[in-house]
Amino acid sequence: MKSDNSYLGYVLHRRPYRETSYLVDFFTLELGCIRAVARGVKNSKSDKKSLLQPFQPLTASFAGKGELQSLRKVESAGPTLMLVGKPMFCAMYLNELVTRLLPTGMASDSVFHAYQSALQSLLTGDDIEWVLRQFEFCLFDELGVLPDFSTDAQSGLPINEQCNYVLIPELGFTEYHSGMSKLQPFPGRMLMALANGETDVQTKKVAKVLVRLLLAPLIGNKPLKSRELFS
């Protein structure tokens, strides 16, 4: 049971800071992403150091008023999720997405719970590709960039399963015409399948292409390091 001044969360990343400390990025339910200094733990064998690992649910308390906080206390909130192989690489990808895309201090119940659910699904061996898509869509939705899969953004009409559509940034899907030959077309029936939560092979392929299009302007020219692990 967490106390009133502690926050439920996970370590996204840690790195050495000065001689004896770590700089730690946390993802918390109540505060969103927060960066804190864990002082004096780098060369110790303390419980605090052992808890500052990814995929370990914990509660933590912080001190300070600026962007860089000081870690006061950290306690376990459950067993470490023992992810290995591809599930571990996928979980590292989730961590990088949160770190790169979610603004510091932006708390989101939906993204936090989607993150927890994704970690559990990776641990139990669920459909990895769809686990990633569900989390990505949740994060995009929170950031306001997830398009409506069921409505033509320009006409306001329902997506027609017999037509093709293209994704216009900051607008949504609109019906494809000949002047859009440089844009990626999406079959209307595939968009409706996504809207209905279908998970067949073809729908998942379309979802993967769509995620890449949505991610491109968000990550810019700095590629995701976690993707390199898959190669």
Residue frames as a rotation matrix with the C-alpha (Angstrom) as fourth column:
MET 1
0.579 0.816 0.000 0.00
0.816 -0.579 0.000 0.00
0.000 0.000 -1.000 0.00
LYS 2
-0.323 -0.764 0.559 1.60
0.733 -0.575 -0.363 3.26
0.599 0.292 0.745 -1.09
SER 3
-0.280 0.163 -0.946 1.68
0.771 -0.549 -0.323 6.26
-0.572 -0.820 0.028 1.16
ASP 4
0.689 0.706 -0.163 0.14
0.500 -0.627 -0.598 9.62
-0.524 0.330 -0.785 0.18
ASN 5
0.593 -0.516 -0.618 3.47
-0.567 -0.812 0.134 11.12
-0.571 0.271 -0.775 -0.86
SER 6
-0.557 -0.738 0.381 4.67
-0.191 0.560 0.806 8.22
-0.809 0.376 -0.452 -3.00
TYR 7
0.199 0.554 -0.808 3.84
-0.886 -0.250 -0.390 7.41
-0.418 0.794 0.441 -6.58
LEU 8
0.430 0.052 0.901 3.27
0.121 0.986 -0.115 4.16
-0.895 0.158 0.418 -8.45
GLY 9
0.667 -0.186 -0.722 5.58
-0.708 -0.460 -0.535 3.70
-0.233 0.868 -0.439 -11.40
TYR 10
0.792 -0.480 0.378 8.37
0.551 0.828 -0.105 2.03
-0.262 0.292 0.920 -13.33
VAL 11
0.003 -0.865 -0.501 11.95
-0.141 -0.497 0.856 2.88
-0.990 0.068 -0.123 -14.27
LEU 12
0.956 0.281 -0.081 12.22
-0.094 0.033 -0.995 3.64
-0.277 0.959 0.058 -17.96
HIS 13
0.536 -0.837 0.111 15.96
0.380 0.123 -0.917 4.23
0.753 0.534 0.384 -18.05
ARG 14
0.918 -0.342 -0.202 18.90
0.042 -0.422 0.906 4.91
-0.395 -0.840 -0.373 -15.78
ARG 15
0.551 -0.806 0.217 22.44
0.409 0.034 -0.912 6.07
0.728 0.591 0.348 -16.41
PRO 16
-0.047 -0.656 -0.754 25.47
0.998 -0.005 -0.059 6.99
0.035 -0.755 0.655 -14.27
TYR 17
0.687 0.243 0.684 25.46
0.228 -0.967 0.115 10.48
0.690 0.077 -0.720 -12.81
ARG 18
0.406 -0.681 0.609 28.66
-0.852 -0.524 -0.018 11.85
0.331 -0.511 -0.793 -11.30
GLU 19
-0.543 -0.823 -0.168 30.68
-0.712 0.557 -0.428 9.39
0.445 -0.113 -0.888 -9.23
THR 20
-0.984 0.068 0.162 28.14
-0.067 0.707 -0.704 7.71
-0.163 -0.703 -0.692 -6.97
SER 21
-0.311 0.945 -0.100 24.69
-0.319 -0.203 -0.926 8.40
-0.895 -0.256 0.364 -8.36
TYR 22
-0.648 0.247 0.721 22.23
0.730 0.473 0.494 7.51
-0.219 0.846 -0.486 -11.12
LEU 23
-0.700 0.563 -0.438 20.04
-0.624 -0.781 -0.007 9.72
-0.346 0.268 0.899 -13.25
VAL 24
-0.819 0.444 0.363 16.75
0.430 0.894 -0.125 7.84
-0.380 0.054 -0.924 -13.48
ASP 25
-0.718 0.676 -0.166 13.74
-0.624 -0.520 0.584 8.37
0.309 0.522 0.795 -15.74
PHE 26
-0.816 0.527 0.237 10.50
0.196 0.638 -0.745 7.20
-0.544 -0.562 -0.624 -14.11
PHE 27
-0.651 0.759 0.017 7.04
-0.212 -0.203 0.956 6.71
0.729 0.619 0.293 -15.61
THR 28
-0.955 0.281 -0.093 4.47
0.154 0.200 -0.968 7.20
-0.254 -0.938 -0.235 -12.88
LEU 29
-0.287 0.940 0.183 0.70
0.940 0.240 0.242 6.98
0.184 0.242 -0.953 -12.75
GLU 30
0.466 0.601 -0.650 0.21
0.795 -0.606 0.010 10.25
-0.388 -0.522 -0.760 -10.92
LEU 31
0.289 -0.467 -0.835 3.00
-0.071 -0.881 0.468 12.45
-0.955 -0.076 -0.288 -12.31
GLY 32
0.981 -0.012 -0.193 3.70
-0.192 0.080 -0.978 11.02
0.027 0.997 0.076 -15.74
CYS 33
0.460 -0.885 -0.068 7.38
0.673 0.397 -0.624 11.02
0.579 0.241 0.779 -16.72
ILE 34
0.945 -0.225 0.239 9.77
-0.326 -0.735 0.595 12.43
0.042 -0.640 -0.767 -14.16
ARG 35
0.331 -0.914 -0.235 13.57
0.222 0.318 -0.922 12.52
0.917 0.253 0.308 -13.95
ALA 36
0.931 -0.001 0.366 15.32
-0.351 -0.284 0.892 12.15
0.103 -0.959 -0.265 -10.60
VAL 37
-0.077 -0.993 -0.095 18.78
-0.635 0.122 -0.763 11.73
0.768 0.002 -0.640 -9.15
ALA 38
0.931 0.199 -0.305 19.31
0.077 0.710 0.700 8.59
0.356 -0.675 0.646 -7.07
ARG 39
0.413 -0.809 0.418 22.18
-0.738 -0.566 -0.367 9.74
0.534 -0.157 -0.831 -4.92
GLY 40
-0.200 -0.707 0.678 24.90
-0.976 0.202 -0.076 7.52
-0.083 -0.678 -0.731 -3.51
VAL 41
0.522 0.506 0.686 23.58
-0.496 0.835 -0.238 4.20
-0.693 -0.216 0.687 -4.85
LYS 42
0.592 -0.247 -0.767 25.82
-0.758 0.150 -0.634 3.52
0.272 0.957 -0.099 -7.85
ASN 43
-0.283 -0.836 -0.470 28.47
-0.496 0.547 -0.674 1.52
0.821 0.043 -0.569 -5.97
SER 44
-0.455 0.190 0.870 26.28
-0.862 0.149 -0.484 0.26
-0.221 -0.970 0.096 -3.15
LYS 45
-0.899 0.226 -0.374 24.53
0.098 0.938 0.331 -3.06
0.426 0.261 -0.866 -2.62
SER 46
-0.786 0.616 0.056 21.41
-0.334 -0.346 -0.877 -1.40
-0.521 -0.707 0.478 -1.25
ASP 47
-0.280 0.806 0.521 17.85
0.694 0.545 -0.470 -2.45
-0.663 0.230 -0.712 -2.01
LYS 48
0.407 0.437 -0.802 17.33
-0.135 -0.839 -0.526 0.94
-0.903 0.323 -0.282 -3.62
LYS 49
-0.418 -0.641 -0.644 19.89
-0.764 -0.136 0.631 0.16
-0.492 0.756 -0.433 -6.34
SER 50
-0.920 0.035 0.392 18.40
0.164 0.939 0.301 -3.27
-0.357 0.341 -0.869 -7.05
LEU 51
-0.008 1.000 0.019 14.93
0.599 0.020 -0.800 -1.77
-0.800 0.005 -0.599 -7.47
LEU 52
0.209 0.053 -0.976 16.05
-0.447 -0.883 -0.144 0.82
-0.870 0.467 -0.161 -10.00
GLN 53
-0.854 -0.382 0.353 15.64
0.069 0.590 0.805 -1.59
-0.515 0.712 -0.478 -12.92
PRO 54
-0.570 0.680 -0.462 13.18
-0.793 -0.308 0.526 -1.53
0.215 0.666 0.715 -15.81
PHE 55
-0.140 0.682 -0.718 10.00
-0.312 0.657 0.686 -3.63
0.940 0.320 0.121 -15.59
GLN 56
-0.688 -0.061 -0.724 9.97
0.648 0.397 -0.650 -3.55
0.327 -0.916 -0.234 -11.78
PRO 57
0.305 0.825 0.475 6.72
0.316 -0.558 0.767 -2.09
0.898 -0.084 -0.431 -10.41
LEU 58
-0.538 -0.570 -0.621 7.56
0.800 -0.111 -0.590 0.24
0.267 -0.814 0.515 -7.56
THR 59
0.802 0.596 0.045 6.47
0.548 -0.763 0.343 3.19
0.239 -0.250 -0.938 -5.48
ALA 60
-0.316 -0.947 0.061 8.75
0.892 -0.319 -0.321 6.18
0.323 -0.047 0.945 -5.21
SER 61
0.772 0.459 -0.440 8.82
0.579 -0.793 0.189 9.55
-0.263 -0.400 -0.878 -3.50
PHE 62
0.008 -0.724 0.690 10.68
0.854 -0.354 -0.382 12.62
0.521 0.592 0.615 -4.69
ALA 63
0.361 0.024 -0.932 11.94
0.631 -0.743 0.225 15.95
-0.687 -0.669 -0.283 -3.40
GLY 64
-0.753 -0.655 -0.060 12.55
0.434 -0.564 0.703 19.16
-0.494 0.503 0.709 -5.29
LYS 65
0.206 0.856 -0.475 10.65
0.128 -0.504 -0.854 21.75
-0.970 0.115 -0.213 -7.32
GLY 66
-0.193 -0.355 -0.915 12.55
-0.810 -0.468 0.353 21.85
-0.554 0.809 -0.197 -10.60
GLU 67
0.516 0.348 -0.782 12.55
-0.801 0.520 -0.297 19.49
0.304 0.780 0.547 -13.59
LEU 68
-0.171 -0.646 -0.744 15.28
-0.110 0.763 -0.637 17.39
0.979 -0.027 -0.201 -11.95
GLN 69
0.713 0.528 0.462 14.05
-0.547 0.005 0.837 15.83
0.440 -0.849 0.292 -8.72
SER 70
-0.566 -0.798 0.208 15.86
-0.765 0.413 -0.495 13.91
0.309 -0.439 -0.844 -5.99
LEU 71
0.119 0.566 -0.815 14.76
-0.088 0.824 0.560 10.36
0.989 0.005 0.148 -5.28
ARG 72
-0.073 -0.081 0.994 13.90
-0.953 -0.288 -0.094 10.10
0.294 -0.954 -0.056 -1.60
LYS 73
-0.382 0.064 0.922 12.54
-0.534 0.799 -0.277 6.61
-0.754 -0.598 -0.271 -1.24
VAL 74
-0.165 0.360 -0.918 11.72
-0.896 0.335 0.292 3.64
0.413 0.871 0.267 -3.45
GLU 75
-0.411 0.125 0.903 9.94
-0.554 0.753 -0.356 0.40
-0.724 -0.646 -0.240 -2.60
SER 76
-0.997 0.076 -0.019 8.82
0.038 0.681 0.732 -2.66
0.069 0.729 -0.682 -4.53
ALA 77
-0.297 0.955 0.003 5.17
-0.850 -0.263 -0.455 -2.73
-0.434 -0.138 0.890 -5.62
GLY 78
0.834 0.533 0.140 5.34
-0.418 0.777 -0.471 -6.25
-0.360 0.334 0.871 -7.04
PRO 79
0.317 -0.748 0.583 7.69
0.395 0.664 0.635 -8.80
-0.862 0.029 0.506 -8.57
THR 80
-0.335 -0.539 -0.773 10.06
-0.595 -0.516 0.617 -7.84
-0.731 0.666 -0.148 -11.37
LEU 81
0.804 0.595 -0.009 8.75
-0.345 0.454 -0.822 -8.94
-0.485 0.663 0.570 -14.74
MET 82
-0.109 -0.918 0.381 11.35
-0.142 0.393 0.908 -11.38
-0.984 0.045 -0.173 -16.03
LEU 83
0.885 0.411 -0.219 11.29
-0.217 -0.052 -0.975 -10.59
-0.412 0.910 0.043 -19.74
VAL 84
-0.182 -0.951 0.251 13.85
-0.032 0.261 0.965 -12.17
-0.983 0.168 -0.078 -22.05
GLY 85
-0.563 -0.145 0.814 14.51
0.715 0.408 0.568 -12.29
-0.414 0.901 -0.126 -25.77
LYS 86
-0.620 0.350 0.703 12.03
0.510 -0.501 0.699 -10.61
0.597 0.792 0.132 -28.10
PRO 87
0.504 0.840 -0.203 9.54
0.719 -0.278 0.637 -9.69
0.479 -0.467 -0.744 -25.33
MET 88
0.204 -0.500 -0.841 12.34
0.758 -0.463 0.459 -7.84
-0.620 -0.732 0.284 -23.53
PHE 89
-0.818 -0.511 0.264 13.31
0.551 -0.567 0.612 -5.94
-0.163 0.646 0.745 -26.69
CYS 90
-0.203 0.841 0.501 9.65
0.597 -0.299 0.744 -5.04
0.776 0.450 -0.442 -27.21
ALA 91
0.615 0.401 -0.679 9.37
0.789 -0.303 0.535 -3.79
0.009 -0.864 -0.503 -23.63
MET 92
-0.318 -0.802 -0.506 12.48
0.667 -0.569 0.481 -1.65
-0.674 -0.184 0.716 -24.16
TYR 93
-0.734 0.167 0.658 10.76
0.543 -0.437 0.717 -0.24
0.407 0.884 0.230 -27.25
LEU 94
0.393 0.918 -0.051 7.73
0.717 -0.271 0.642 0.69
0.576 -0.289 -0.765 -25.12
ASN 95
0.333 -0.349 -0.876 10.05
0.784 -0.414 0.463 2.43
-0.524 -0.841 0.136 -22.66
GLU 96
-0.737 -0.675 0.035 11.67
0.563 -0.584 0.585 4.42
-0.375 0.451 0.810 -25.42
LEU 97
-0.330 0.706 0.626 8.31
0.637 -0.322 0.700 5.43
0.696 0.630 -0.344 -26.88
VAL 98
0.648 0.591 -0.480 7.16
0.744 -0.353 0.568 6.76
0.167 -0.725 -0.668 -23.52
THR 99
0.026 -0.749 -0.662 10.46
0.703 -0.457 0.545 8.57
-0.711 -0.480 0.514 -22.93
ARG 100
-0.831 -0.457 0.318 10.55
0.528 -0.467 0.709 10.14
-0.175 0.757 0.629 -26.39
LEU 101
-0.575 0.654 0.491 6.88
0.425 -0.273 0.863 10.95
0.699 0.705 -0.121 -26.96
LEU 102
0.441 0.805 -0.398 5.11
0.779 -0.122 0.616 11.61
0.447 -0.581 -0.680 -23.67
PRO 103
0.150 -0.399 0.905 5.83
-0.121 -0.915 -0.384 15.16
0.981 -0.052 -0.185 -22.46
THR 104
-0.734 -0.503 -0.456 7.49
0.408 0.211 -0.888 15.40
0.543 -0.838 0.050 -19.04
GLY 105
-0.939 0.341 -0.051 4.93
-0.111 -0.439 -0.892 15.82
-0.327 -0.831 0.450 -16.28
MET 106
-0.328 0.859 -0.394 1.97
-0.885 -0.134 0.445 14.78
0.329 0.495 0.804 -18.46
ALA 107
-0.736 0.129 0.665 0.09
-0.338 0.781 -0.526 12.21
-0.587 -0.611 -0.531 -16.38
SER 108
-0.232 0.671 -0.704 -2.13
-0.898 0.131 0.421 9.77
0.375 0.730 0.572 -18.30
ASP 109
-0.031 0.327 0.945 -4.12
-0.683 0.683 -0.259 7.02
-0.730 -0.653 0.202 -16.62
SER 110
0.872 0.487 -0.052 -4.89
-0.360 0.565 -0.743 5.42
-0.332 0.666 0.668 -19.99
VAL 111
0.461 -0.774 -0.435 -1.26
-0.553 0.133 -0.823 5.28
0.694 0.619 -0.367 -21.18
PHE 112
-0.387 -0.628 0.675 0.02
-0.920 0.210 -0.332 4.09
0.067 -0.749 -0.659 -17.81
HIS 113
0.143 0.512 0.847 -2.51
-0.542 0.757 -0.366 1.26
-0.828 -0.407 0.386 -17.59
ALA 114
0.935 0.117 -0.333 -1.91
-0.352 0.394 -0.849 0.37
0.032 0.911 0.410 -21.25
TYR 115
0.039 -0.995 -0.093 1.81
-0.800 0.025 -0.600 0.17
0.599 0.098 -0.795 -20.44
GLN 116
-0.368 -0.112 0.923 1.16
-0.811 0.524 -0.260 -2.14
-0.454 -0.845 -0.284 -17.49
SER 117
0.605 0.703 0.373 -1.14
-0.387 0.669 -0.634 -4.30
-0.696 0.240 0.677 -19.60
ALA 118
0.740 -0.387 -0.550 1.42
-0.545 0.136 -0.828 -4.49
0.395 0.912 -0.111 -22.41
LEU 119
-0.323 -0.905 0.278 4.17
-0.905 0.211 -0.368 -5.63
0.275 -0.370 -0.887 -20.04
GLN 120
-0.160 0.341 0.926 1.94
-0.598 0.713 -0.366 -8.36
-0.785 -0.612 0.090 -18.63
SER 121
0.851 0.521 -0.070 0.97
-0.342 0.447 -0.827 -9.50
-0.400 0.727 0.558 -22.13
LEU 122
0.352 -0.818 -0.454 4.61
-0.737 0.056 -0.673 -9.65
0.576 0.572 -0.583 -23.19
LEU 123
-0.463 -0.525 0.714 5.35
-0.872 0.412 -0.263 -11.72
-0.156 -0.745 -0.649 -20.10
THR 124
0.003 0.587 0.810 2.58
-0.353 0.758 -0.548 -14.22
-0.935 -0.285 0.210 -20.81
GLY 125
-0.776 -0.485 0.404 3.42
0.160 0.468 0.869 -14.57
-0.610 0.739 -0.286 -24.51
ASP 126
0.351 0.936 -0.018 0.37
0.306 -0.132 -0.943 -12.96
-0.885 0.325 -0.333 -26.05
ASP 127
0.543 -0.062 0.837 0.34
0.838 -0.026 -0.545 -11.80
0.056 0.998 0.038 -29.67
ILE 128
-0.193 -0.745 -0.639 3.40
0.766 -0.521 0.377 -9.51
-0.613 -0.417 0.671 -29.51
GLU 129
-0.805 -0.137 0.578 2.65
0.537 -0.584 0.609 -7.54
0.254 0.800 0.543 -32.68
TRP 130
0.078 0.932 0.354 -0.86
0.457 -0.349 0.818 -6.70
0.886 0.098 -0.453 -31.56
VAL 131
0.427 -0.042 -0.903 0.29
0.889 -0.164 0.428 -5.91
-0.166 -0.986 -0.033 -28.02
LEU 132
-0.624 -0.740 -0.251 2.60
0.648 -0.669 0.364 -3.25
-0.437 0.065 0.897 -29.48
ARG 133
-0.659 0.422 0.623 -0.10
0.402 -0.501 0.766 -1.85
0.636 0.755 0.160 -31.78
GLN 134
0.398 0.867 -0.300 -2.58
0.731 -0.102 0.675 -1.52
0.555 -0.488 -0.674 -28.92
PHE 135
0.181 -0.400 -0.898 -0.09
0.814 -0.451 0.365 0.43
-0.551 -0.798 0.244 -26.84
GLU 136
-0.827 -0.528 0.195 0.99
0.534 -0.628 0.566 2.61
-0.177 0.572 0.801 -29.76
PHE 137
-0.305 0.799 0.518 -2.61
0.511 -0.322 0.797 3.46
0.804 0.508 -0.310 -30.61
CYS 138
0.553 0.488 -0.675 -3.31
0.824 -0.198 0.532 4.35
0.126 -0.850 -0.512 -26.97
LEU 139
-0.211 -0.735 -0.644 -0.27
0.703 -0.572 0.422 6.62
-0.679 -0.364 0.638 -26.84
PHE 140
-0.855 -0.069 0.514 -1.17
0.470 -0.522 0.711 8.26
0.219 0.850 0.479 -30.19
ASP 141
0.121 0.986 0.118 -4.70
0.700 -0.168 0.694 8.81
0.704 -0.002 -0.710 -28.95
GLU 142
0.449 -0.018 -0.893 -3.43
0.819 -0.391 0.419 10.55
-0.357 -0.920 -0.161 -25.81
LEU 143
-0.547 -0.761 -0.347 -1.17
0.490 -0.628 0.605 12.75
-0.678 0.161 0.717 -27.95
GLY 144
0.216 0.783 -0.584 -4.07
-0.132 -0.569 -0.812 13.63
-0.967 0.252 -0.020 -30.23
VAL 145
-0.387 -0.454 -0.803 -2.61
-0.838 -0.191 0.512 12.15
-0.385 0.870 -0.306 -33.42
LEU 146
-0.789 0.160 0.593 -4.60
0.237 0.970 0.053 8.91
-0.566 0.183 -0.804 -33.75
PRO 147
-0.805 0.505 -0.311 -6.92
-0.560 -0.477 0.677 9.24
0.194 0.719 0.667 -36.78
ASP 148
-0.025 0.897 0.442 -10.55
-0.667 0.315 -0.675 8.16
-0.745 -0.311 0.590 -36.79
PHE 149
-0.884 -0.385 0.264 -10.69
-0.117 0.730 0.673 4.82
-0.452 0.564 -0.691 -38.59
SER 150
-0.409 0.824 0.393 -14.42
0.757 0.546 -0.358 5.02
-0.510 0.151 -0.847 -39.32
THR 151
0.647 0.693 -0.318 -14.94
0.456 -0.686 -0.567 8.51
-0.611 0.222 -0.760 -40.80
ASP 152
0.086 -0.541 0.836 -13.65
0.912 -0.295 -0.284 10.42
0.401 0.787 0.469 -43.83
ALA 153
-0.285 -0.292 -0.913 -12.05
0.808 -0.585 -0.065 13.49
-0.515 -0.757 0.402 -42.23
GLN 154
-0.986 -0.124 -0.111 -12.90
0.045 -0.842 0.537 15.81
-0.160 0.525 0.836 -45.14
SER 155
-0.583 0.811 -0.036 -16.43
-0.152 -0.066 0.986 14.75
0.798 0.581 0.162 -46.07
GLY 156
-0.552 0.363 0.751 -17.55
-0.825 -0.102 -0.556 13.55
-0.125 -0.926 0.355 -42.65
LEU 157
0.453 0.728 -0.515 -19.02
-0.801 0.586 0.123 10.45
0.391 0.357 0.848 -44.29
PRO 158
0.643 -0.212 0.736 -18.47
-0.356 0.768 0.533 6.93
-0.678 -0.605 0.418 -42.96
ILE 159
-0.482 -0.857 -0.180 -15.48
-0.682 0.238 0.691 5.08
-0.550 0.456 -0.700 -44.42
ASN 160
0.621 0.651 -0.436 -16.56
-0.773 0.420 -0.475 3.14
-0.126 0.632 0.765 -47.49
GLU 161
0.323 -0.502 0.802 -15.21
-0.169 0.804 0.571 -0.41
-0.931 -0.320 0.175 -47.49
GLN 162
0.658 -0.008 0.753 -15.01
0.672 0.458 -0.582 -0.34
-0.340 0.889 0.306 -51.30
CYS 163
0.893 -0.302 0.334 -12.80
-0.055 -0.809 -0.586 2.77
0.447 0.504 -0.739 -51.47
ASN 164
0.080 -0.925 -0.372 -9.16
0.911 0.219 -0.349 3.56
0.404 -0.311 0.860 -50.72
TYR 165
0.971 0.232 0.061 -8.03
0.173 -0.854 0.491 6.30
0.166 -0.466 -0.869 -48.34
VAL 166
-0.034 -0.994 0.105 -4.88
0.502 -0.108 -0.858 8.23
0.864 0.023 0.502 -47.54
LEU 167
0.406 0.073 -0.911 -3.73
0.903 -0.186 0.388 9.65
-0.142 -0.980 -0.141 -44.22
ILE 168
0.255 -0.274 0.927 -3.38
0.276 -0.898 -0.341 13.44
0.927 0.343 -0.153 -44.17
PRO 169
-0.572 -0.552 -0.607 -1.27
0.723 0.009 -0.690 14.58
0.387 -0.834 0.394 -41.18
GLU 170
-0.942 0.185 -0.281 -3.25
0.086 -0.676 -0.732 16.50
-0.325 -0.714 0.620 -38.53
LEU 171
-0.438 0.843 -0.312 -6.48
-0.890 -0.356 0.285 15.79
0.129 0.403 0.906 -40.43
GLY 172
-0.037 0.398 0.917 -7.13
-0.436 0.819 -0.373 12.08
-0.899 -0.414 0.143 -40.76
PHE 173
-0.643 -0.143 0.753 -8.16
0.469 0.703 0.534 9.70
-0.606 0.696 -0.385 -43.51
THR 174
0.064 0.663 -0.746 -9.63
-0.561 -0.594 -0.576 11.06
-0.825 0.455 0.334 -46.70
GLU 175
0.732 0.338 0.592 -10.66
0.183 0.739 -0.649 9.30
-0.657 0.583 0.478 -49.90
TYR 176
-0.324 -0.934 0.152 -7.83
0.279 0.059 0.959 8.58
-0.904 0.353 0.241 -52.33
HIS 177
0.873 0.481 -0.076 -7.79
0.029 -0.208 -0.978 10.17
-0.486 0.852 -0.196 -55.78
SER 178
0.744 -0.558 0.368 -5.31
0.630 0.403 -0.664 10.18
0.222 0.725 0.651 -58.67
GLY 179
0.512 -0.558 0.653 -3.43
-0.223 -0.820 -0.527 13.27
0.830 0.124 -0.544 -57.46
MET 180
0.601 -0.229 0.765 -2.35
-0.790 -0.029 0.612 11.41
-0.118 -0.973 -0.198 -54.33
SER 181
0.804 -0.213 -0.555 -0.12
-0.139 0.841 -0.524 8.85
0.578 0.498 0.646 -56.04
LYS 182
-0.220 -0.974 0.059 2.81
-0.256 -0.001 -0.967 9.57
0.941 -0.228 -0.249 -53.68
LEU 183
-0.261 0.209 0.942 0.77
-0.963 -0.129 -0.239 8.79
0.071 -0.970 0.234 -50.57
GLN 184
-0.992 -0.128 -0.015 0.22
-0.123 0.976 -0.180 5.36
0.037 -0.176 -0.984 -49.02
PRO 185
-0.228 0.971 -0.076 -3.32
-0.717 -0.115 0.688 4.14
0.659 0.211 0.722 -49.83
PHE 186
-0.918 0.057 0.391 -5.31
-0.274 0.623 -0.733 2.22
-0.285 -0.780 -0.557 -47.20
PRO 187
-0.652 0.734 -0.188 -8.28
0.207 0.411 0.888 0.04
0.729 0.540 -0.420 -48.23
GLY 188
-0.253 0.658 0.709 -11.49
-0.779 -0.573 0.255 1.17
0.574 -0.488 0.658 -46.55
ARG 189
0.668 0.536 -0.515 -12.25
-0.183 0.790 0.585 -2.39
0.721 -0.297 0.626 -45.47
MET 190
-0.102 -0.789 -0.606 -8.93
0.666 0.398 -0.631 -2.50
0.739 -0.468 0.485 -43.59
LEU 191
-0.776 -0.126 0.618 -9.68
-0.251 -0.837 -0.486 0.77
0.578 -0.532 0.618 -41.80
MET 192
0.240 0.937 0.254 -13.06
-0.772 0.025 0.635 -0.59
0.589 -0.349 0.729 -40.76
ALA 193
0.490 -0.151 -0.859 -11.36
0.335 0.942 0.025 -3.76
0.805 -0.300 0.512 -39.53
LEU 194
-0.645 -0.760 -0.081 -9.08
0.431 -0.274 -0.860 -1.62
0.631 -0.589 0.504 -37.36
ALA 195
-0.491 0.549 0.676 -12.06
-0.671 -0.733 0.107 0.36
0.555 -0.402 0.729 -36.10
ASN 196
0.592 0.792 -0.147 -13.69
-0.574 0.543 0.612 -2.93
0.565 -0.278 0.777 -35.10
GLY 197
0.235 -0.589 0.773 -10.56
-0.910 0.145 0.387 -4.22
-0.340 -0.795 -0.502 -33.37
GLU 198
0.993 0.121 -0.019 -10.02
-0.118 0.906 -0.406 -7.14
-0.032 0.406 0.913 -35.76
THR 199
0.320 -0.929 0.187 -6.62
-0.700 -0.099 0.708 -8.82
-0.639 -0.357 -0.681 -35.57
ASP 200
0.875 -0.047 0.482 -6.25
0.314 0.812 -0.491 -10.93
-0.369 0.581 0.726 -38.71
VAL 201
0.042 -0.982 0.184 -2.90
0.832 0.136 0.538 -11.05
-0.554 0.131 0.822 -40.47
GLN 202
-0.161 -0.093 0.983 -3.73
0.854 -0.513 0.091 -8.45
0.495 0.853 0.162 -43.13
THR 203
0.802 0.510 0.310 -5.18
0.272 -0.775 0.571 -5.98
0.531 -0.373 -0.760 -40.64
LYS 204
0.723 -0.595 -0.352 -2.06
0.382 -0.080 0.921 -6.23
-0.576 -0.800 0.169 -38.49
LYS 205
-0.208 -0.797 0.567 0.12
0.961 -0.057 0.272 -5.51
-0.185 0.601 0.777 -41.54
VAL 206
0.181 0.373 0.910 -1.91
0.565 -0.797 0.214 -2.38
0.805 0.476 -0.355 -42.27
ALA 207
0.968 0.199 -0.153 -1.67
0.229 -0.450 0.863 -1.32
0.103 -0.871 -0.481 -38.62
LYS 208
0.297 -0.939 -0.175 2.12
0.740 0.110 0.664 -1.65
-0.604 -0.327 0.727 -38.72
VAL 209
-0.333 -0.361 0.871 2.38
0.875 -0.463 0.142 0.56
0.352 0.809 0.470 -41.81
LEU 210
0.534 0.648 0.543 0.07
0.365 -0.756 0.544 3.10
0.763 -0.092 -0.640 -40.22
VAL 211
0.842 -0.267 -0.469 2.14
0.443 -0.155 0.883 3.22
-0.308 -0.951 -0.012 -37.02
ARG 212
-0.167 -0.968 0.188 5.29
0.920 -0.084 0.382 3.95
-0.354 0.237 0.905 -39.00
LEU 213
-0.169 0.185 0.968 3.55
0.650 -0.718 0.251 6.86
0.741 0.671 0.001 -40.73
LEU 214
0.805 0.563 0.190 2.30
0.209 -0.568 0.796 8.28
0.556 -0.601 -0.574 -37.44
LEU 215
0.650 -0.622 -0.436 5.65
0.627 0.114 0.771 7.83
-0.430 -0.774 0.465 -35.71
ALA 216
0.067 -0.744 0.665 7.75
0.960 -0.134 -0.246 9.50
0.272 0.655 0.705 -38.41
PRO 217
0.160 -0.035 0.987 6.89
0.127 -0.990 -0.056 13.14
0.979 0.135 -0.154 -37.60
LEU 218
0.950 0.259 0.176 6.99
-0.142 -0.146 0.979 12.45
0.279 -0.955 -0.102 -33.86
ILE 219
0.662 -0.749 -0.025 10.52
0.503 0.420 0.756 11.04
-0.556 -0.513 0.654 -33.73
GLY 220
0.767 -0.335 -0.548 11.96
-0.519 -0.826 -0.222 13.20
-0.378 0.454 -0.807 -36.51
ASN 221
0.526 -0.657 -0.539 15.48
-0.559 0.211 -0.802 12.43
0.641 0.724 -0.256 -37.70
LYS 222
-0.448 -0.665 0.598 16.51
-0.889 0.262 -0.374 10.67
0.092 -0.700 -0.709 -34.49
PRO 223
-0.034 0.485 -0.874 15.66
-0.389 0.799 0.459 6.96
0.921 0.356 0.161 -34.96
LEU 224
0.737 0.361 0.572 14.51
-0.668 0.258 0.698 4.80
0.105 -0.896 0.431 -32.08
LYS 225
-0.305 -0.950 0.071 17.51
-0.943 0.290 -0.165 2.99
0.136 -0.117 -0.984 -30.61
SER 226
-0.181 0.282 0.942 15.40
-0.531 0.778 -0.335 0.03
-0.828 -0.561 0.009 -29.48
ARG 227
0.823 0.508 -0.254 14.57
-0.466 0.346 -0.815 -0.83
-0.326 0.789 0.521 -33.10
GLU 228
0.128 -0.870 -0.476 18.24
-0.905 0.094 -0.415 -1.58
0.405 0.484 -0.775 -33.71
LEU 229
-0.426 -0.285 0.858 17.98
-0.739 0.658 -0.149 -4.48
-0.522 -0.697 -0.491 -31.24
PHE 230
0.548 0.734 0.402 15.61
-0.326 0.630 -0.705 -6.32
-0.770 0.255 0.584 -33.56
SER 231
0.832 -0.297 -0.468 18.22
-0.455 0.117 -0.883 -6.38
0.317 0.948 -0.038 -36.30
